[in-house]
Amino acid sequence: MSKIIIALAVILLTGLEGISQCDKKMKWNASKAEMYDNNGTLLDTKTGSIIVETDQQKISVVFKESSEAGLEGTIKEKACEWKEAFRNGKTIYHTSVNIDGKTSDATFTVEAKDSKTTITLAIEIMQGKKFLLYIDTYEEVK
């Protein structure tokens, strides 16, 4: 009986750790991004410093070497499903973004498998195109 209680306590604490990470302000650093069409065909690859910041209200994406303005999404809803904080799981952010003066729904998915993290971005107005960012490092912003 005590083994069951210990196992449940470990599961509960691990789950709470995963959920609590979703409430933190985070800075995600990537050096590579790819764009795919709706069939999964690679359309473009960009390299350079890419910074994604997440907090309770918004998500922003900035390409440091680009003269173009970054992308910012206002979070409407999020789902947090982490088995191990920052190692295995995902957070899905449903947002509203502004592209070329038009507002569109967008979904940002932060996902980690065996400590390898990616961020996928799908913007409704982009007609099925998806962006995949390979995260090199991340840190909590205080």
Secondary structure, 3 states (H helix, E strand, C coil): CHHHHHHHHHHHHHHHHHHHHCCCCEEEEEEEEEEECCCCCEEEEEEEEEEEEECCCEEEEEECCCCCCCEEEEEEEEEEEEEECCCEEEEEEEEEEEECCEEEEEEEEEEEECCEEEEEEEEHHHCCCEEEEEEEEEEECC
